[in-house]
Amino acid sequence: MRVNAAASVQHEPDCLVFDVVQDLNDPDLVYLYELYRDEAAFAHHKTTEHYLQSRPLVGEFIVKQEAMKGQVVCGNSKR
């Protein structure tokens, strides 16, 4: 997942954020936080080589997957 996340941010101009977060209480639990400029950018992400290569490797570990639509009203980051 680290490779997919890094490649997404580096090679997809409309992938604004892709964080991989490990739960401190349960290290086997990992959350992904991805932010795309729009729906077209997210749809494009799912066609990229790095995404397609990662799916067979992580697919069996995905317990739940949710996507929500929203608009950034205030972005705060020290990155």
TORPA-4810 file (N, C-alpha, C, O; in nm, 3 decimals):
<nodes>
NODE_1_0.082_-0.119_0.000_0.000_0.000_0.000_0.086_0.126_0.000_0.047_0.229_-0.055_M
NODE_2_0.203_0.117_0.061_0.293_0.234_0.061_0.333_0.273_-0.081_0.341_0.392_-0.113_R
NODE_3_0.358_0.174_-0.165_0.398_0.201_-0.304_0.283_0.268_-0.379_0.304_0.366_-0.450_V
NODE_4_0.162_0.216_-0.364_0.046_0.274_-0.429_0.023_0.417_-0.381_-0.003_0.506_-0.461_N
NODE_5_0.032_0.439_-0.252_0.008_0.572_-0.196_0.111_0.672_-0.249_0.075_0.781_-0.293_A
NODE_6_0.238_0.635_-0.245_0.344_0.725_-0.292_0.330_0.754_-0.440_0.342_0.869_-0.483_A
NODE_7_0.305_0.652_-0.520_0.290_0.670_-0.664_0.169_0.755_-0.697_0.172_0.835_-0.790_A
NODE_8_0.062_0.739_-0.621_-0.059_0.817_-0.645_-0.031_0.966_-0.630_-0.069_1.047_-0.715_S
NODE_9_0.037_1.003_-0.521_0.066_1.144_-0.496_0.170_1.197_-0.595_0.161_1.311_-0.640_V
NODE_10_0.269_1.114_-0.628_0.376_1.159_-0.718_0.331_1.170_-0.863_0.372_1.263_-0.934_Q
NODE_11_0.248_1.077_-0.909_0.219_1.067_-1.052_0.077_1.107_-1.092_0.045_1.114_-1.211_H
NODE_12_-0.007_1.134_-0.995_-0.144_1.176_-1.026_-0.162_1.319_-0.974_-0.179_1.340_-0.854_E
NODE_13_-0.160_1.417_-1.064_-0.169_1.557_-1.019_-0.296_1.587_-0.939_-0.297_1.678_-0.856_P
NODE_14_-0.402_1.511_-0.964_-0.529_1.538_-0.895_-0.551_1.449_-0.772_-0.659_1.451_-0.714_D
NODE_15_-0.451_1.371_-0.734_-0.453_1.302_-0.604_-0.386_1.397_-0.506_-0.264_1.415_-0.510_C
NODE_16_-0.463_1.457_-0.420_-0.414_1.561_-0.331_-0.352_1.505_-0.204_-0.256_1.562_-0.151_L
NODE_17_-0.405_1.394_-0.156_-0.358_1.332_-0.032_-0.378_1.182_-0.042_-0.481_1.137_-0.093_V
NODE_18_-0.281_1.106_0.005_-0.299_0.961_0.019_-0.217_0.919_0.140_-0.098_0.892_0.130_F
NODE_19_-0.282_0.913_0.254_-0.217_0.874_0.379_-0.251_0.730_0.414_-0.364_0.685_0.394_D
NODE_20_-0.154_0.659_0.465_-0.172_0.523_0.516_-0.145_0.533_0.666_-0.034_0.565_0.708_V
NODE_21_-0.247_0.505_0.747_-0.240_0.527_0.891_-0.261_0.396_0.966_-0.363_0.330_0.948_V
NODE_22_-0.165_0.359_1.049_-0.176_0.237_1.129_-0.232_0.272_1.266_-0.184_0.364_1.332_Q
NODE_23_-0.333_0.198_1.308_-0.398_0.218_1.437_-0.300_0.187_1.550_-0.236_0.082_1.549_D
NODE_24_-0.288_0.277_1.646_-0.194_0.255_1.757_-0.240_0.145_1.851_-0.156_0.077_1.911_L
NODE_25_-0.371_0.127_1.866_-0.422_0.024_1.956_-0.428_-0.113_1.891_-0.422_-0.215_1.960_N
NODE_26_-0.440_-0.117_1.761_-0.448_-0.243_1.686_-0.361_-0.230_1.561_-0.409_-0.184_1.458_D
NODE_27_-0.234_-0.269_1.570_-0.142_-0.250_1.458_-0.181_-0.327_1.332_-0.126_-0.300_1.225_P
NODE_28_-0.274_-0.420_1.343_-0.322_-0.492_1.225_-0.429_-0.413_1.150_-0.473_-0.453_1.042_D
NODE_29_-0.471_-0.302_1.207_-0.575_-0.218_1.147_-0.510_-0.097_1.081_-0.439_-0.020_1.146_L
NODE_30_-0.535_-0.081_0.952_-0.475_0.027_0.875_-0.586_0.103_0.804_-0.676_0.043_0.744_V
NODE_31_-0.578_0.234_0.811_-0.675_0.320_0.745_-0.608_0.392_0.629_-0.491_0.429_0.637_Y
NODE_32_-0.681_0.411_0.522_-0.633_0.490_0.410_-0.717_0.616_0.405_-0.839_0.612_0.414_L
NODE_33_-0.650_0.728_0.389_-0.718_0.855_0.371_-0.671_0.912_0.238_-0.555_0.951_0.224_Y
NODE_34_-0.761_0.916_0.142_-0.727_0.963_0.009_-0.816_1.080_-0.027_-0.936_1.080_0.001_E
NODE_35_-0.758_1.180_-0.089_-0.834_1.298_-0.129_-0.800_1.330_-0.274_-0.684_1.350_-0.310_L
NODE_36_-0.904_1.335_-0.356_-0.888_1.362_-0.499_-0.961_1.491_-0.535_-1.060_1.527_-0.471_Y
NODE_37_-0.912_1.560_-0.637_-0.970_1.688_-0.677_-1.117_1.676_-0.714_-1.197_1.765_-0.684_R
NODE_38_-1.153_1.565_-0.779_-1.293_1.545_-0.818_-1.315_1.396_-0.848_-1.223_1.315_-0.838_D
NODE_39_-1.438_1.362_-0.883_-1.472_1.222_-0.910_-1.394_1.165_-1.028_-1.358_1.048_-1.027_E
NODE_40_-1.370_1.247_-1.128_-1.294_1.202_-1.244_-1.152_1.163_-1.203_-1.097_1.066_-1.256_A
NODE_41_-1.093_1.236_-1.111_-0.958_1.205_-1.062_-0.957_1.072_-0.988_-0.864_0.993_-1.002_A
NODE_42_-1.061_1.048_-0.909_-1.070_0.921_-0.836_-1.092_0.806_-0.934_-1.032_0.699_-0.919_F
NODE_43_-1.176_0.827_-1.034_-1.199_0.724_-1.136_-1.069_0.695_-1.211_-1.038_0.579_-1.239_A
NODE_44_-0.994_0.799_-1.243_-0.864_0.780_-1.311_-0.769_0.700_-1.223_-0.698_0.612_-1.271_H
NODE_45_-0.767_0.730_-1.095_-0.679_0.659_-1.000_-0.699_0.508_-1.012_-0.602_0.432_-1.008_H
NODE_46_-0.823_0.466_-1.025_-0.852_0.322_-1.029_-0.812_0.256_-1.161_-0.830_0.136_-1.178_K
NODE_47_-0.758_0.334_-1.254_-0.711_0.278_-1.381_-0.558_0.277_-1.390_-0.502_0.226_-1.486_T
NODE_48_-0.492_0.334_-1.290_-0.346_0.347_-1.297_-0.277_0.214_-1.270_-0.332_0.125_-1.205_T
NODE_49_-0.156_0.202_-1.322_-0.080_0.079_-1.306_-0.052_0.049_-1.159_-0.064_-0.066_-1.116_E
NODE_50_-0.015_0.152_-1.081_0.017_0.128_-0.939_-0.106_0.081_-0.862_-0.094_-0.002_-0.772_H
NODE_51_-0.223_0.133_-0.895_-0.346_0.087_-0.829_-0.375_-0.058_-0.867_-0.399_-0.142_-0.781_Y
NODE_52_-0.373_-0.085_-0.997_-0.406_-0.220_-1.046_-0.309_-0.325_-0.995_-0.348_-0.440_-0.971_L
NODE_53_-0.182_-0.288_-0.978_-0.085_-0.383_-0.924_-0.104_-0.405_-0.774_-0.074_-0.513_-0.724_Q
NODE_54_-0.153_-0.305_-0.704_-0.168_-0.319_-0.559_-0.291_-0.401_-0.519_-0.290_-0.467_-0.415_S
NODE_55_-0.396_-0.396_-0.600_-0.522_-0.462_-0.562_-0.508_-0.611_-0.532_-0.559_-0.656_-0.429_R
NODE_56_-0.441_-0.689_-0.615_-0.428_-0.832_-0.583_-0.349_-0.856_-0.454_-0.368_-0.957_-0.387_P
NODE_57_-0.260_-0.763_-0.420_-0.178_-0.780_-0.300_-0.252_-0.746_-0.172_-0.225_-0.804_-0.067_L
NODE_58_-0.346_-0.652_-0.179_-0.413_-0.605_-0.058_-0.561_-0.643_-0.051_-0.624_-0.631_0.054_V
NODE_59_-0.616_-0.688_-0.161_-0.760_-0.715_-0.168_-0.813_-0.803_-0.057_-0.920_-0.776_-0.003_G
NODE_60_-0.741_-0.907_-0.023_-0.789_-1.000_0.080_-0.787_-0.938_0.220_-0.851_-0.990_0.311_E
NODE_61_-0.715_-0.828_0.238_-0.705_-0.765_0.369_-0.807_-0.653_0.390_-0.820_-0.601_0.501_F
NODE_62_-0.879_-0.618_0.286_-0.977_-0.510_0.297_-1.103_-0.563_0.365_-1.173_-0.649_0.311_I
NODE_63_-1.130_-0.510_0.482_-1.247_-0.551_0.559_-1.367_-0.464_0.523_-1.479_-0.513_0.510_V
NODE_64_-1.342_-0.336_0.506_-1.449_-0.241_0.479_-1.392_-0.128_0.395_-1.279_-0.083_0.417_K
NODE_65_-1.470_-0.082_0.301_-1.426_0.025_0.214_-1.541_0.123_0.195_-1.650_0.084_0.155_Q
NODE_66_-1.515_0.249_0.225_-1.617_0.352_0.211_-1.560_0.471_0.137_-1.443_0.505_0.154_E
NODE_67_-1.641_0.533_0.057_-1.603_0.658_-0.008_-1.711_0.760_0.023_-1.830_0.727_0.026_A
NODE_68_-1.670_0.881_0.044_-1.767_0.987_0.068_-1.734_1.104_-0.023_-1.619_1.123_-0.063_M
NODE_69_-1.836_1.181_-0.054_-1.817_1.300_-0.136_-1.822_1.422_-0.045_-1.907_1.430_0.044_K
NODE_70_-1.733_1.513_-0.067_-1.731_1.634_0.013_-1.651_1.741_-0.057_-1.596_1.720_-0.165_G
NODE_71_-1.645_1.855_0.005_-1.569_1.967_-0.047_-1.479_2.017_0.064_-1.525_2.041_0.176_Q
NODE_72_-1.352_2.033_0.034_-1.259_2.087_0.135_-1.294_2.233_0.157_-1.291_2.314_0.064_V
NODE_73_-1.327_2.266_0.279_-1.358_2.405_0.312_-1.241_2.472_0.385_-1.232_2.595_0.392_V
NODE_74_-1.153_2.389_0.440_-1.035_2.442_0.507_-0.931_2.330_0.514_-0.948_2.235_0.589_C
NODE_75_-0.826_2.341_0.438_-0.721_2.240_0.440_-0.606_2.288_0.528_-0.556_2.399_0.512_G
NODE_76_-0.567_2.204_0.621_-0.459_2.238_0.714_-0.356_2.126_0.712_-0.388_2.011_0.744_N
NODE_77_-0.234_2.158_0.675_-0.131_2.056_0.669_0.005_2.120_0.688_0.029_2.232_0.643_S
NODE_78_0.095_2.048_0.756_0.233_2.094_0.771_0.324_2.027_0.669_0.446_2.038_0.679_K
NODE_79_0.268_1.958_0.573_0.348_1.888_0.473_0.413_1.985_0.380_0.485_1.945_0.288_R
</nodes>
